[in-house]
């Protein structure tokens, strides 16, 4: 799965880029909302993980742009700010919770293409 992970926390980006990469995902990173918008226009992502504290562009604008491009979007936040995203994880969260949210994106994509779900 091709994933865009966006957070102003570079350590968080590094850790999850590595963890998701080990699970076979291709992960691009962004540090602010402008980079997310540029990525949404230029590449076909299957999923996006957005930190709710991204600077420079409001999270609702980012969610709209990604969902317009049919990108499964998960919001990470310490607030009850769910916006228009497909999934939501509150800080702090466990890696398994994020992996579970991404499995939902895989299932959605399989259902769109008529594929069948397989167990890991």
Buried (B, 14 or more C-beta within 10 A) or exposed (E): BBBBBBBBEEEBBEEBBEBBEEEEBBBBBBBBBBBBBEBBEEEEBBBBBBBBBBEEBEBEEBBBBBBEBEBBBBBBBEEEBEBEBBBBBBEEEEEEEBBEBBEBBBEBBEEEEEEEEEEE
